[in-house]
Amino acid sequence: MAASSTPTATVLLLVLLACGGATAQVFPRPLFPRAPWNFTFPNGPGDAAGASGAGTGATGGGGGGPSVPAMFVFGDSLTDNGNNNDLTSLAKANYLPYGIDFAGGPTGRFSNGYTMVDAIAELLGLPLLPSNNEASNADSDAGALHGVNYASAAAGILDNTGQNFVGRIPFNQQIKNFQTTLNQIKGKIGASKLASSLGRSIFYVGMGSNDYLNNYLMPNYNTRNEYNGDQYSTLLVQHYTKQLTSLYNLGARRFVIAGVGSMACIPNMRARNPTNMCSPDVDELIAPFNGKVKGMVDTLNANLPRAKLIYIDNFEMISEVLRSPWNYGFSVVDRGCCGIGRNRGVITCLPFLRPCPNRNTYIFWDAFHPTERVNVLLGKAAYSGGTDLAYPMNIQQLAAWQP
């Protein structure tokens, strides 16, 4: 472990220092001037997961069993739960202190405990989903019947995104992996039962962060010379639309599309600013993409029969926590709990690095990712929040939706 961490640290340092390209600027106060939501966001430190990874403590369907048959997850490091573990990849988190507050210890989650989709799964009444690795290697396919997580750290909408990290599973390949799962399940339960189950299952998709951080903003990519910000966001959404349509053609009907969260104030961005401030230029790139993704949701809802897509405004959700951290029990907003360098954000959390002891007070776990407490807050907001953050309905309503 120690021998392999040295080249990992070196490459990560080069990647993290290079990944911005945007000039850091000082935000006027208040940092996020938009007024808070009308009580649709979970409030207070009681909305956190327990230190042992006990999760949300809630189940779907009023405690009467799962409210959906399954959930299938596609995404990047925000939702990866171990799919990169067996890859030759620099994007891994299957070592301590990752998972320090998770009941099973390190699993490959880029968190001290739960991810956002772990919280959502619990709220739906589902067990925590296996990674595609776990589902594929299991002696039986029983675990896959409740869903599978295909997310991969460093993955993007575009196949070449994240190549600096070597191994990763782009969205197109994640869809192919899902198709393999379908073939396995079909042999167990039959085509008719499978189609019915898929039509009532949740498909969570959260892509796009790496297409900016580990593609457009990387100096060793030519992307920025080929497209301006508006052209690039259009390109991404064109690919995204085709990919989601592919999932629809495979039987998906209930989609949760997560927008890209605000990245201006993550510890890595602050670390590269001489005055320790946020970098609004990064969020100015993200905003058009999120707007077009929300428009894509409307278009696909109009054009895909018997399908319902919802948009989760992760940008506003994380902005709300940063805007009023004290309302949610947070006191440390400007640095990671685990990492190296300024703001613990120059190099992300390395093996056996000692994290902060008071993790529940931190918004950020490492250079890029939220703590478990934030993940659980976001999961609850996506599950039961109002239309100001879950459009045109929330996940709880999507689970009960009748076409």
C-alpha angles and dihedrals in degrees: 000000000000093000093052094046094067098066088038091056092047095051093042090052091053092045096046095046091049102041099087115055089168118111112248114237136184117256116222114240124289090051095207105027098187113109117254119264122271096267095295094120121083109254136213138015092285088078092073132108116251121261091252093057092261089151130204098333090223133106132202127251094035092292092304097115134285117335091212131031095238147340125225118199129205121179150086138283092315088070105018111125100182110315092125094051095096097038127097090247142138089212102083136128103178094121138073135306086034105086093021090140096036117104092230095044120227112003104157095277112138091226141075086249137332126022123216093262091052088059091047092049091054092048089052089052094248128133117250106283123249118238115249086254091057094043092048094048096045119112089231133027094232092112092054091056089075092045141277135243113227098172119134130195113245091019123136145178088263118064094228095052114115096016090141087072091054106213119049136129113244120213092259091057092044088058090051089050089053090052089055089052090052091054090052094048093044089060089055104043107013133249098277096052090043093054091050092049094048091050090059097039127099120244111199115195123180113169138143108066094098093044084070106029096039102029121018095036096042115104093215091060121081092209095105091055091051100047137027117222096270094046091049094051089050091051092051094049091049090056091041092054092053092047094050090047088054089055089049090053088053091056106274114142109158112060130184107196112193118206121224111271125233110280101177094099104035111129092254092058092047091048091060093051115089090215095045093243134135126272110233093179089075093055090046087061093048098048097071091049092052091048092052092046090055089050089049089056090056092047095049092046088056096045107036111074117228092002129120124196124187129193121223112205099218089164093064093038095058090038090058091054091049091045095055108013094159090061088064099040098261123135104166113067107148105060143037125258090229128028146081131267132014112359086358083275109108095079119018125235111308128198115297094355109154111249127207113283096222098059095158090068095055125088094196125051098189139348093302113009135075125241122256091260092058092044091054092048091052092046092053092047092051091047100050108006128122129261091272088076106014111047130227089350139347128257094261090056092044090055090055095040117126116206 
